[in-house]
Amino acid sequence: MPSLAELFERREHELRLTPDRALQTLDDAGEFLSERGLLTRSADSALPSLYEACHEDPYRPGSSGFGQWPATKWPWFGELADRTGIYALKVHRGKHVLVTEEVARLLDPVLRAEIERMRSEPGDWRLVLDHLAAAGPSEVEDLQEELGLRPKDLRDIRSPLERTGAVVSRSYAVSSSAGSHVHTSELARWDQVYPDAVGGEVDLKPLVVAGVRAAVVGQEREIPRWFSWSWYWRKGLVDELVGEGLRWRPETGWVSAPV
């Protein structure tokens, strides 16, 4: 078994955590995503981060939020999301994460279960989910008009739907009558974005393994916070995965995957 120091050294290299490993081109970023399977936008956990791997000065030094994004490479996240077989989801506790086709297959049973769970919950989630099922992917302005919702009402409904992965949003620019560009979003159910069902029961274990492989090493206490579905997490899940091949150092709390 590699030592913890060796795992951290491998993590530093594979997650491109040093400036000499900085991503230089969009294709480099695409290859990085393909290698890791999933990428957060900014660094906020042990999971690999696209912007952290860019090693570029922030767009607006000294500011917060968007201003800390890379000065010239910040569009790469959206450009990767537009590629075939790449999905941008807010299932990282409401924050965006890019996933490859391989990881999307692991997510599919969970996200389909979330569609049905959200449809059965009290509130207006079913209204939006059923409308999307009938009308297909829709721009937010059309949804507001057709369902008689104020912009704030729709935001309040779509936020938990996107956080759980039942609904996926896609942002893009459209030309206005004045010749300028206006940004809007299209909402779709997960089963419209990914129509071919994988099948199987809800199981977070394959996703946890994918996350640990992507991160190389992560702390046990952090792992349950990688994804939105705390209601599917069960005590002893990490212990089960250790029995199935993950490596766990109980004295330190670090978990790693076999090489």
PEGI-V316917 format. One record per pair of residues at least 6 apart in sequence whose ideal C-beta (glycine too) atoms are under 7 Angstrom apart, sorted by the first residue. I is the first residue (numbers start at 1). J is the second residue. D is the distance in Angstrom with one decimal. If there is no record, write none. Layout:
I|J|D ; I|J|D
This chain:
1|247|6.0 ; 4|249|6.7 ; 4|252|6.6 ; 4|254|6.1 ; 7|216|6.1 ; 7|217|4.4 ; 7|256|5.4 ; 8|217|6.7 ; 10|216|5.5 ; 11|216|3.8 ; 11|217|5.6 ; 12|18|6.1 ; 13|21|6.8 ; 14|216|5.8 ; 15|48|4.6 ; 15|53|6.7 ; 15|216|6.8 ; 16|22|6.7 ; 16|23|6.5 ; 16|32|6.6 ; 16|53|3.9 ; 17|52|7.0 ; 19|55|4.7 ; 22|53|6.9 ; 22|54|6.2 ; 22|55|3.8 ; 23|29|5.0 ; 23|32|6.1 ; 23|53|5.1 ; 23|54|5.3 ; 26|76|5.6 ; 26|79|5.9 ; 29|50|6.3 ; 29|76|5.1 ; 29|80|6.1 ; 30|80|6.1 ; 30|83|6.7 ; 32|53|6.1 ; 33|39|5.3 ; 33|80|6.1 ; 33|86|6.9 ; 33|98|5.8 ; 33|100|6.3 ; 34|100|6.1 ; 36|48|4.7 ; 36|214|4.4 ; 37|99|6.8 ; 37|100|5.3 ; 37|102|6.0 ; 37|103|4.7 ; 37|210|5.5 ; 37|213|6.9 ; 37|214|5.2 ; 38|47|6.7 ; 38|97|5.5 ; 38|98|6.5 ; 38|99|4.7 ; 38|103|5.2 ; 38|210|6.8 ; 38|214|5.4 ; 39|48|5.4 ; 39|49|6.5 ; 39|50|4.6 ; 39|97|6.7 ; 39|98|4.7 ; 40|47|5.1 ; 40|49|4.9 ; 40|92|5.9 ; 40|95|6.6 ; 40|97|5.4 ; 41|49|7.0 ; 41|50|6.1 ; 41|51|6.0 ; 41|77|5.3 ; 41|95|6.9 ; 41|96|5.3 ; 42|49|5.9 ; 42|51|5.0 ; 43|49|4.1 ; 43|52|4.1 ; 44|95|6.9 ; 45|222|6.1 ; 45|226|6.4 ; 46|215|4.2 ; 46|218|3.8 ; 46|219|6.8 ; 46|222|6.1 ; 47|211|6.2 ; 47|214|6.0 ; 47|215|5.4 ; 47|226|6.2 ; 48|214|5.5 ; 48|215|6.5 ; 50|76|6.5 ; 50|77|5.7 ; 51|69|6.1 ; 51|70|5.5 ; 54|70|4.5 ; 54|73|4.6 ; 56|70|3.8 ; 56|71|5.7 ; 56|72|6.6 ; 56|73|5.4 ; 57|71|5.4 ; 58|67|6.1 ; 58|68|4.6 ; 58|69|6.6 ; 58|70|7.0 ; 58|71|6.4 ; 59|66|6.9 ; 59|67|5.5 ; 59|69|5.2 ; 59|70|6.9 ; 59|71|4.8 ; 59|74|6.2 ; 60|67|3.2 ; 77|98|6.9 ; 80|86|5.6 ; 80|98|5.8 ; 81|88|3.8 ; 81|98|6.2 ; 85|100|6.6 ; 85|101|4.3 ; 86|98|6.0 ; 86|100|6.5 ; 87|99|5.2 ; 87|104|5.2 ; 87|193|6.9 ; 88|96|5.5 ; 88|98|5.6 ; 89|97|5.9 ; 89|99|6.4 ; 89|165|5.5 ; 89|168|6.2 ; 90|96|5.6 ; 90|162|4.3 ; 90|163|5.5 ; 91|97|6.5 ; 91|165|4.5 ; 91|227|5.7 ; 91|228|5.0 ; 92|226|6.7 ; 92|227|6.7 ; 93|225|6.3 ; 93|228|5.5 ; 94|163|4.5 ; 94|228|6.9 ; 99|107|6.7 ; 103|210|5.4 ; 104|194|6.1 ; 105|198|5.2 ; 106|206|4.6 ; 106|207|5.3 ; 106|210|5.9 ; 107|165|6.7 ; 107|207|6.8 ; 108|194|6.0 ; 108|197|6.5 ; 108|198|4.1 ; 109|198|6.0 ; 109|200|4.8 ; 109|201|6.4 ; 109|202|5.5 ; 110|165|6.9 ; 110|202|5.3 ; 110|229|6.4 ; 111|165|4.1 ; 111|166|6.5 ; 111|190|4.2 ; 112|190|6.7 ; 112|191|6.0 ; 112|197|6.4 ; 113|202|4.8 ; 114|164|4.3 ; 114|165|5.6 ; 114|166|4.5 ; 115|129|6.3 ; 115|166|4.6 ; 115|189|6.1 ; 115|190|6.3 ; 115|191|6.4 ; 118|125|4.4 ; 118|129|6.4 ; 118|161|6.2 ; 118|164|6.4 ; 118|166|4.9 ; 119|125|6.8 ; 119|126|4.6 ; 119|129|5.3 ; 124|157|5.0 ; 125|157|6.2 ; 125|161|5.9 ; 127|147|6.2 ; 128|143|6.9 ; 128|157|5.4 ; 128|158|6.9 ; 128|161|6.6 ; 129|166|6.6 ; 129|189|6.2 ; 131|143|6.9 ; 131|146|6.8 ; 131|147|6.1 ; 132|138|6.3 ; 132|187|6.5 ; 132|188|6.4 ; 132|189|5.0 ; 132|192|7.0 ; 133|189|6.4 ; 136|192|6.7 ; 137|186|5.3 ; 137|187|6.7 ; 137|188|3.7 ; 137|192|5.8 ; 138|186|6.7 ; 138|187|6.0 ; 139|184|5.5 ; 139|186|5.4 ; 140|154|6.2 ; 140|184|6.4 ; 140|185|5.1 ; 140|187|6.3 ; 141|184|6.5 ; 143|149|7.0 ; 143|154|6.1 ; 143|187|6.5 ; 144|151|6.2 ; 144|154|5.4 ; 158|167|6.2 ; 158|187|6.3 ; 161|167|3.9 ; 162|169|5.9 ; 163|228|5.1 ; 164|228|5.6 ; 164|229|6.9 ; 165|190|5.8 ; 166|189|6.7 ; 166|190|6.0 ; 167|187|5.4 ; 167|188|6.9 ; 167|189|6.0 ; 168|188|5.5 ; 168|190|5.9 ; 168|193|4.9 ; 169|185|4.9 ; 169|186|6.9 ; 169|187|5.5 ; 170|185|6.6 ; 170|186|4.8 ; 171|183|6.2 ; 171|185|5.0 ; 172|184|6.8 ; 173|181|4.2 ; 173|182|6.8 ; 173|183|5.3 ; 174|181|6.9 ; 174|182|5.6 ; 174|184|5.9 ; 175|181|6.1 ; 176|182|5.0 ; 202|232|5.9 ; 204|229|6.9 ; 204|232|5.3 ; 204|233|6.4 ; 204|237|6.7 ; 205|237|6.5 ; 205|240|6.8 ; 205|241|5.9 ; 207|227|6.4 ; 208|223|6.1 ; 208|237|6.9 ; 208|241|6.3 ; 209|241|6.5 ; 209|246|6.7 ; 209|257|6.4 ; 211|223|6.9 ; 211|226|5.2 ; 212|218|5.8 ; 212|246|6.3 ; 212|255|5.8 ; 212|256|6.6 ; 212|257|4.8 ; 213|257|4.6 ; 216|256|6.7 ; 217|254|5.5 ; 217|256|4.5 ; 218|255|5.8 ; 219|253|5.2 ; 219|254|5.9 ; 220|238|5.5 ; 220|248|6.8 ; 220|253|4.7 ; 220|255|5.3 ; 221|253|6.1 ; 223|238|6.8 ; 223|255|6.7 ; 224|230|6.7 ; 224|233|5.0 ; 238|248|6.5 ; 238|255|6.5 ; 242|248|4.6 ; 245|258|5.7 ; 246|255|5.8 ; 246|257|5.9 ; 247|255|7.0 ; 247|256|4.9 ; 247|258|6.8 ; 248|255|5.1
